[in-house]
Amino acid sequence: MAKTLTAATGAALALVFSTHALAQAPQPEVQLWRLDCGTVAANDLNAFSDTKAYTGQSKRLTSSCYLIRHGSDYLLWDTGLPSAMKGKPLDDSQAMDATVTLTIKEQLAQLKVDPARIKYVGLSHYHFDHSGQVADFPSATLIVGKGDWTVLTTDPASYGANPAPFAHWISGGGKVEQATTDKDVFGDGSVTMLRLPGHTPGHSGLLVRLKEKGPVLLTGDLAHFSENYASNGVPTFNVDRADTLASLDRFKKLADNLKATVIIQHEPADVGKLPTFPQAAE
């Protein structure tokens, strides 16, 4: 009996010491770059309000993507507007129009990052302005909310999704991870994909914990610009209003509790919250 207790005690102590050693192990360096993934001319801003809060208003919005380096691994968060839109003039006679100045691959080249080194592509959701260049990274594991993947692979027409850019993964050519809850991407809490459904069934945001900058929260399309975020505005192109409002409530409480920098991905004013490319936040 004594031998059994001694063995059990030894095993417990070994577990405690190994856990402590893991906790004390140096964490990989984490860096965050903001990439320019296009410009959107929102010439009828009421598209972003199902209560008609912006009648007669227009706004230039940004389409931003993010590169995160975790040690030697890279995560690309959202892939912006399609590269085919590069150089296209904006048409202000349209309710909504968009253009691209530089592709993601061109910006990665400035950082001397081979696209094949992108280990993960995480998508906030399947809308074309967030997934437009996803096909350029076929070697990456695609991380997407389960609800969005279900739409893409079963009934995309119902929710305005286009499965074409995802053909490589849908056909089984690439690996897909379907997130059903918050997902700790690298397993150490430094980068967490947040389940924030409503805008689409599997919509997600991203939390990045940086050593110097502190926590950074990326909205996806939880809100599209500052006024929209402040008023809990819900766009007309939305799947579940109640879920969107609940997700906004959760996101804002996370931001307050973590004292995080909030980056609204379509808000031009938020560009200045992160270093100017090619500099990274650390």
ZAKOL-529080 format. One record per residue (C-alpha): residue number from 1; residue in three letters; x, y, z. Coordinates in nm, 2 decimals. Each point is the difference from the previous one (the first is absolute). Layout:
REM ZAKOL-529080
+-----+-----+--------+--------+--------+
!   n ! res !      x !      y !      z !
+-----+-----+--------+--------+--------+
! NUM ! ALA !      X !      Y !      Z !
...
+-----+-----+--------+--------+--------+
***
This chain:
REM ZAKOL-529080
+-----+-----+--------+--------+--------+
!   n ! res !      x !      y !      z !
+-----+-----+--------+--------+--------+
!   1 ! MET !   0.00 !   0.00 !   0.00 !
!   2 ! ALA !   0.28 !   0.24 !   0.10 !
!   3 ! LYS !   0.18 !  -0.08 !  -0.33 !
!   4 ! THR !  -0.32 !   0.08 !  -0.19 !
!   5 ! LEU !  -0.04 !   0.33 !   0.18 !
!   6 ! THR !   0.36 !   0.09 !  -0.06 !
!   7 ! ALA !  -0.03 !  -0.07 !  -0.37 !
!   8 ! ALA !  -0.32 !   0.19 !  -0.03 !
!   9 ! THR !   0.15 !   0.30 !   0.19 !
!  10 ! GLY !   0.31 !  -0.01 !  -0.23 !
!  11 ! ALA !  -0.22 !   0.00 !  -0.31 !
!  12 ! ALA !  -0.20 !   0.29 !   0.13 !
!  13 ! LEU !   0.31 !   0.20 !   0.08 !
!  14 ! ALA !   0.15 !  -0.08 !  -0.34 !
!  15 ! LEU !  -0.32 !   0.13 !  -0.16 !
!  16 ! VAL !   0.01 !   0.32 !   0.21 !
!  17 ! PHE !   0.37 !   0.06 !  -0.08 !
!  18 ! SER !  -0.04 !  -0.07 !  -0.37 !
!  19 ! THR !  -0.30 !   0.23 !  -0.02 !
!  20 ! HIS !   0.19 !   0.27 !   0.18 !
!  21 ! ALA !   0.30 !  -0.04 !  -0.24 !
!  22 ! LEU !  -0.24 !   0.03 !  -0.30 !
!  23 ! ALA !  -0.15 !   0.32 !   0.15 !
!  24 ! GLN !   0.35 !   0.14 !   0.05 !
!  25 ! ALA !   0.12 !  -0.10 !  -0.35 !
!  26 ! PRO !   0.06 !   0.31 !  -0.22 !
!  27 ! GLN !  -0.29 !   0.07 !  -0.23 !
!  28 ! PRO !   0.06 !   0.04 !  -0.38 !
!  29 ! GLU !   0.02 !   0.36 !  -0.12 !
!  30 ! VAL !  -0.33 !   0.13 !  -0.14 !
!  31 ! GLN !  -0.02 !   0.28 !  -0.26 !
!  32 ! LEU !  -0.31 !   0.15 !  -0.17 !
!  33 ! TRP !   0.00 !   0.17 !  -0.34 !
!  34 ! ARG !  -0.29 !   0.19 !  -0.15 !
!  35 ! LEU !  -0.04 !  -0.07 !  -0.37 !
!  36 ! ASP !  -0.19 !   0.22 !  -0.25 !
!  37 ! CYS !  -0.26 !  -0.23 !  -0.16 !
!  38 ! GLY !  -0.21 !   0.26 !  -0.19 !
!  39 ! THR !  -0.23 !   0.30 !   0.02 !
!  40 ! VAL !  -0.38 !   0.00 !   0.01 !
!  41 ! ALA !  -0.21 !   0.29 !  -0.11 !
!  42 ! ALA !  -0.32 !  -0.02 !   0.21 !
!  43 ! ASN !  -0.21 !   0.25 !  -0.19 !
!  44 ! ASP !  -0.32 !  -0.10 !   0.19 !
!  45 ! LEU !   0.10 !  -0.04 !   0.36 !
!  46 ! ASN !  -0.34 !  -0.13 !   0.09 !
!  47 ! ALA !   0.11 !  -0.34 !  -0.13 !
!  48 ! PHE !   0.18 !  -0.02 !   0.34 !
!  49 ! SER !  -0.31 !   0.09 !   0.20 !
!  50 ! ASP !  -0.33 !  -0.20 !   0.02 !
!  51 ! THR !  -0.15 !   0.30 !   0.18 !
!  52 ! LYS !   0.09 !   0.25 !  -0.27 !
!  53 ! ALA !   0.24 !   0.20 !   0.22 !
!  54 ! TYR !   0.21 !   0.15 !  -0.28 !
!  55 ! THR !  -0.25 !   0.12 !  -0.26 !
!  56 ! GLY !   0.18 !   0.21 !  -0.27 !
!  57 ! GLN !   0.35 !  -0.08 !   0.14 !
!  58 ! SER !   0.30 !  -0.16 !  -0.17 !
!  59 ! LYS !   0.34 !  -0.11 !   0.12 !
!  60 ! ARG !   0.33 !  -0.14 !  -0.13 !
!  61 ! LEU !   0.07 !  -0.31 !   0.19 !
!  62 ! THR !   0.32 !  -0.20 !   0.01 !
!  63 ! SER !   0.04 !  -0.38 !  -0.05 !
!  64 ! SER !   0.28 !  -0.12 !   0.22 !
!  65 ! CYS !   0.17 !  -0.33 !   0.06 !
!  66 ! TYR !   0.26 !  -0.10 !   0.26 !
!  67 ! LEU !   0.31 !  -0.21 !   0.00 !
!  68 ! ILE !   0.10 !  -0.15 !   0.34 !
!  69 ! ARG !   0.34 !  -0.16 !   0.05 !
!  70 ! HIS !   0.02 !  -0.24 !   0.29 !
!  71 ! GLY !   0.36 !  -0.12 !   0.03 !
!  72 ! SER !   0.07 !  -0.14 !  -0.34 !
!  73 ! ASP !  -0.37 !  -0.06 !  -0.09 !
!  74 ! TYR !  -0.23 !   0.24 !  -0.18 !
!  75 ! LEU !  -0.37 !   0.06 !   0.02 !
!  76 ! LEU !  -0.18 !   0.21 !  -0.26 !
!  77 ! TRP !  -0.33 !   0.15 !   0.14 !
!  78 ! ASP !  -0.25 !   0.07 !  -0.28 !
!  79 ! THR !   0.11 !   0.03 !  -0.37 !
!  80 ! GLY !  -0.18 !   0.31 !  -0.11 !
!  81 ! LEU !  -0.15 !   0.09 !  -0.33 !
!  82 ! PRO !   0.07 !  -0.21 !  -0.32 !
!  83 ! SER !   0.34 !   0.09 !  -0.16 !
!  84 ! ALA !  -0.19 !   0.03 !  -0.33 !
!  85 ! MET !  -0.13 !   0.34 !   0.13 !
!  86 ! LYS !   0.35 !   0.14 !   0.00 !
!  87 ! GLY !   0.01 !   0.34 !  -0.16 !
!  88 ! LYS !  -0.37 !   0.01 !  -0.07 !
!  89 ! PRO !  -0.14 !   0.36 !   0.02 !
!  90 ! LEU !  -0.27 !   0.06 !   0.27 !
!  91 ! ASP !  -0.34 !   0.07 !  -0.14 !
!  92 ! ASP !  -0.19 !   0.24 !   0.23 !
!  93 ! SER !  -0.32 !  -0.05 !  -0.19 !
!  94 ! GLN !  -0.03 !  -0.35 !   0.15 !
!  95 ! ALA !  -0.14 !  -0.05 !   0.35 !
!  96 ! MET !   0.32 !  -0.20 !   0.08 !
!  97 ! ASP !   0.32 !  -0.04 !  -0.19 !
!  98 ! ALA !   0.36 !  -0.11 !   0.08 !
!  99 ! THR !   0.35 !   0.00 !  -0.13 !
! 100 ! VAL !   0.34 !  -0.15 !   0.09 !
! 101 ! THR !   0.34 !   0.18 !  -0.01 !
! 102 ! LEU !   0.24 !  -0.28 !   0.10 !
! 103 ! THR !  -0.06 !  -0.38 !   0.03 !
! 104 ! ILE !   0.09 !  -0.19 !   0.31 !
! 105 ! LYS !   0.28 !  -0.18 !  -0.18 !
! 106 ! GLU !   0.15 !   0.33 !  -0.11 !
! 107 ! GLN !   0.00 !   0.12 !   0.36 !
! 108 ! LEU !   0.15 !  -0.33 !   0.13 !
! 109 ! ALA !   0.28 !   0.04 !  -0.26 !
! 110 ! GLN !   0.08 !   0.33 !   0.16 !
! 111 ! LEU !   0.04 !  -0.19 !   0.33 !
! 112 ! LYS !   0.19 !  -0.27 !  -0.17 !
! 113 ! VAL !  -0.26 !  -0.26 !   0.11 !
! 114 ! ASP !  -0.06 !  -0.28 !  -0.24 !
! 115 ! PRO !  -0.38 !  -0.07 !  -0.04 !
! 116 ! ALA !   0.08 !  -0.37 !   0.05 !
! 117 ! ARG !   0.12 !   0.08 !   0.36 !
! 118 ! ILE !  -0.36 !   0.10 !   0.10 !
! 119 ! LYS !  -0.09 !  -0.28 !   0.23 !
! 120 ! TYR !  -0.36 !   0.11 !   0.07 !
! 121 ! VAL !  -0.25 !   0.22 !  -0.17 !
! 122 ! GLY !  -0.27 !   0.10 !   0.25 !
! 123 ! LEU !  -0.32 !   0.16 !  -0.13 !
! 124 ! SER !  -0.23 !   0.22 !   0.19 !
! 125 ! HIS !  -0.27 !  -0.11 !  -0.24 !
! 126 ! TYR !  -0.07 !  -0.10 !  -0.36 !
! 127 ! HIS !  -0.10 !   0.34 !  -0.16 !
! 128 ! PHE !   0.19 !   0.08 !  -0.31 !
! 129 ! ASP !   0.18 !   0.30 !   0.14 !
! 130 ! HIS !   0.15 !  -0.22 !   0.28 !
! 131 ! SER !   0.07 !  -0.31 !  -0.21 !
! 132 ! GLY !   0.09 !   0.14 !  -0.34 !
! 133 ! GLN !   0.36 !  -0.11 !  -0.02 !
! 134 ! VAL !  -0.03 !  -0.32 !   0.20 !
! 135 ! ALA !   0.08 !  -0.22 !  -0.30 !
! 136 ! ASP !   0.35 !   0.15 !  -0.01 !
! 137 ! PHE !   0.09 !  -0.21 !   0.30 !
! 138 ! PRO !  -0.08 !  -0.36 !  -0.08 !
! 139 ! SER !   0.27 !  -0.15 !   0.23 !
! 140 ! ALA !  -0.15 !   0.17 !   0.31 !
! 141 ! THR !  -0.24 !  -0.16 !   0.24 !
! 142 ! LEU !  -0.33 !   0.19 !  -0.02 !
! 143 ! ILE !  -0.16 !   0.08 !   0.33 !
! 144 ! VAL !  -0.36 !   0.11 !  -0.03 !
! 145 ! GLY !  -0.31 !   0.00 !   0.22 !
! 146 ! LYS !  -0.20 !  -0.32 !  -0.03 !
! 147 ! GLY !  -0.32 !   0.18 !  -0.09 !
! 148 ! ASP !   0.17 !   0.18 !  -0.29 !
! 149 ! TRP !   0.16 !  -0.32 !  -0.13 !
! 150 ! THR !  -0.34 !  -0.17 !   0.01 !
! 151 ! VAL !  -0.15 !   0.28 !  -0.21 !
! 152 ! LEU !   0.29 !  -0.02 !  -0.25 !
! 153 ! THR !  -0.03 !  -0.37 !  -0.05 !
! 154 ! THR !  -0.38 !  -0.05 !   0.01 !
! 155 ! ASP !  -0.21 !   0.30 !  -0.08 !
! 156 ! PRO !   0.22 !   0.31 !  -0.08 !
! 157 ! ALA !  -0.27 !   0.18 !  -0.20 !
! 158 ! SER !  -0.21 !   0.05 !   0.31 !
! 159 ! TYR !   0.24 !   0.23 !   0.17 !
! 160 ! GLY !   0.19 !   0.16 !  -0.28 !
! 161 ! ALA !   0.31 !  -0.21 !   0.02 !
! 162 ! ASN !   0.21 !  -0.09 !  -0.30 !
! 163 ! PRO !   0.17 !  -0.34 !   0.03 !
! 164 ! ALA !   0.22 !   0.05 !  -0.31 !
! 165 ! PRO !   0.31 !   0.14 !   0.18 !
! 166 ! PHE !  -0.02 !  -0.29 !   0.24 !
! 167 ! ALA !  -0.01 !  -0.27 !  -0.27 !
! 168 ! HIS !   0.35 !  -0.13 !   0.10 !
! 169 ! TRP !  -0.11 !  -0.08 !   0.36 !
! 170 ! ILE !  -0.36 !  -0.10 !  -0.09 !
! 171 ! SER !   0.14 !  -0.27 !  -0.23 !
! 172 ! GLY !   0.23 !  -0.13 !   0.27 !
! 173 ! GLY !   0.32 !   0.14 !  -0.14 !
! 174 ! GLY !   0.07 !   0.20 !   0.31 !
! 175 ! LYS !  -0.05 !  -0.04 !   0.38 !
! 176 ! VAL !  -0.29 !   0.17 !   0.17 !
! 177 ! GLU !  -0.06 !   0.06 !   0.37 !
! 178 ! GLN !  -0.35 !   0.09 !   0.08 !
! 179 ! ALA !  -0.02 !   0.21 !   0.32 !
! 180 ! THR !  -0.30 !  -0.07 !   0.22 !
! 181 ! THR !   0.12 !   0.20 !   0.30 !
! 182 ! ASP !   0.28 !   0.24 !   0.07 !
! 183 ! LYS !   0.32 !  -0.15 !  -0.16 !
! 184 ! ASP !   0.34 !   0.04 !   0.15 !
! 185 ! VAL !   0.19 !   0.00 !  -0.33 !
! 186 ! PHE !   0.36 !  -0.07 !   0.13 !
! 187 ! GLY !  -0.09 !  -0.16 !   0.33 !
! 188 ! ASP !   0.15 !   0.26 !   0.23 !
! 189 ! GLY !  -0.27 !   0.26 !   0.02 !
! 190 ! SER !   0.18 !   0.26 !  -0.21 !
! 191 ! VAL !  -0.24 !  -0.02 !  -0.29 !
! 192 ! THR !  -0.37 !  -0.09 !   0.05 !
! 193 ! MET !  -0.27 !  -0.02 !  -0.26 !
! 194 ! LEU !  -0.32 !   0.12 !   0.17 !
! 195 ! ARG !  -0.34 !  -0.14 !  -0.08 !
! 196 ! LEU !  -0.22 !   0.30 !  -0.08 !
! 197 ! PRO !  -0.30 !  -0.12 !  -0.20 !
! 198 ! GLY !  -0.27 !   0.21 !  -0.15 !
! 199 ! HIS !   0.13 !   0.18 !  -0.30 !
! 200 ! THR !   0.05 !  -0.35 !  -0.15 !
! 201 ! PRO !  -0.07 !  -0.33 !   0.17 !
! 202 ! GLY !   0.36 !  -0.06 !   0.08 !
! 203 ! HIS !   0.13 !   0.36 !   0.03 !
! 204 ! SER !   0.32 !   0.04 !   0.21 !
! 205 ! GLY !   0.23 !   0.27 !   0.13 !
! 206 ! LEU !   0.36 !  -0.03 !   0.11 !
! 207 ! LEU !   0.19 !   0.08 !   0.32 !
! 208 ! VAL !   0.38 !   0.05 !  -0.03 !
! 209 ! ARG !   0.20 !   0.04 !   0.32 !
! 210 ! LEU !   0.32 !   0.20 !  -0.07 !
! 211 ! LYS !   0.28 !   0.06 !   0.25 !
! 212 ! GLU !   0.04 !   0.37 !  -0.05 !
! 213 ! LYS !  -0.33 !   0.11 !  -0.16 !
! 214 ! GLY !  -0.21 !  -0.22 !   0.23 !
! 215 ! PRO !  -0.33 !  -0.17 !  -0.11 !
! 216 ! VAL !  -0.13 !   0.09 !  -0.35 !
! 217 ! LEU !  -0.36 !  -0.09 !  -0.10 !
! 218 ! LEU !  -0.09 !  -0.03 !  -0.37 !
! 219 ! THR !  -0.37 !   0.03 !  -0.07 !
! 220 ! GLY !  -0.05 !  -0.18 !  -0.33 !
! 221 ! ASP !  -0.33 !   0.15 !  -0.11 !
! 222 ! LEU !  -0.16 !   0.01 !   0.35 !
! 223 ! ALA !  -0.01 !   0.38 !  -0.07 !
! 224 ! HIS !   0.10 !   0.18 !  -0.31 !
! 225 ! PHE !   0.10 !   0.35 !   0.12 !
! 226 ! SER !   0.03 !   0.20 !   0.33 !
! 227 ! GLU !  -0.36 !   0.14 !   0.01 !
! 228 ! ASN !  -0.13 !  -0.35 !  -0.09 !
! 229 ! TYR !   0.20 !  -0.15 !   0.29 !
! 230 ! ALA !  -0.10 !   0.26 !   0.25 !
! 231 ! SER !  -0.37 !  -0.03 !  -0.07 !
! 232 ! ASN !  -0.01 !  -0.38 !  -0.04 !
! 233 ! GLY !  -0.12 !   0.05 !  -0.35 !
! 234 ! VAL !  -0.10 !  -0.31 !  -0.20 !
! 235 ! PRO !   0.04 !  -0.01 !  -0.38 !
! 236 ! THR !  -0.27 !  -0.10 !  -0.24 !
! 237 ! PHE !   0.21 !  -0.29 !  -0.12 !
! 238 ! ASN !   0.00 !  -0.20 !   0.32 !
! 239 ! VAL !  -0.11 !  -0.35 !   0.10 !
! 240 ! ASP !  -0.12 !   0.03 !   0.36 !
! 241 ! ARG !  -0.06 !   0.34 !   0.17 !
! 242 ! ALA !  -0.02 !  -0.14 !   0.35 !
! 243 ! ASP !   0.32 !  -0.19 !  -0.04 !
! 244 ! THR !   0.18 !   0.30 !  -0.14 !
! 245 ! LEU !  -0.11 !   0.22 !   0.30 !
! 246 ! ALA !   0.11 !  -0.28 !   0.24 !
! 247 ! SER !   0.34 !  -0.02 !  -0.17 !
! 248 ! LEU !   0.04 !   0.38 !   0.01 !
! 249 ! ASP !  -0.07 !  -0.01 !   0.38 !
! 250 ! ARG !   0.25 !  -0.28 !   0.05 !
! 251 ! PHE !   0.27 !   0.17 !  -0.21 !
! 252 ! LYS !  -0.04 !   0.34 !   0.18 !
! 253 ! LYS !   0.02 !  -0.16 !   0.34 !
! 254 ! LEU !   0.32 !  -0.19 !  -0.11 !
! 255 ! ALA !   0.15 !   0.33 !  -0.13 !
! 256 ! ASP !  -0.08 !   0.17 !   0.33 !
! 257 ! ASN !   0.12 !  -0.28 !   0.23 !
! 258 ! LEU !   0.32 !  -0.06 !  -0.20 !
! 259 ! LYS !   0.06 !   0.37 !  -0.06 !
! 260 ! ALA !   0.05 !  -0.10 !  -0.36 !
! 261 ! THR !   0.06 !   0.21 !  -0.31 !
! 262 ! VAL !  -0.31 !  -0.04 !  -0.22 !
! 263 ! ILE !   0.06 !  -0.01 !  -0.38 !
! 264 ! ILE !  -0.32 !   0.04 !  -0.21 !
! 265 ! GLN !   0.12 !  -0.16 !  -0.31 !
! 266 ! HIS !  -0.19 !   0.22 !  -0.24 !
! 267 ! GLU !   0.06 !   0.33 !   0.19 !
! 268 ! PRO !   0.26 !   0.23 !  -0.16 !
! 269 ! ALA !   0.06 !   0.18 !   0.32 !
! 270 ! ASP !   0.12 !  -0.32 !   0.17 !
! 271 ! VAL !   0.29 !  -0.03 !  -0.24 !
! 272 ! GLY !   0.20 !   0.22 !   0.23 !
! 273 ! LYS !  -0.04 !  -0.23 !   0.29 !
! 274 ! LEU !   0.27 !  -0.23 !  -0.14 !
! 275 ! PRO !   0.34 !   0.08 !  -0.15 !
! 276 ! THR !   0.02 !   0.10 !  -0.37 !
! 277 ! PHE !   0.08 !  -0.29 !  -0.23 !
! 278 ! PRO !   0.26 !  -0.15 !  -0.02 !
! 279 ! GLN !   0.05 !   0.06 !   0.37 !
! 280 ! ALA !  -0.15 !  -0.25 !   0.24 !
! 281 ! ALA !  -0.17 !   0.03 !   0.33 !
! 282 ! GLU !   0.18 !  -0.20 !   0.27 !
+-----+-----+--------+--------+--------+
***
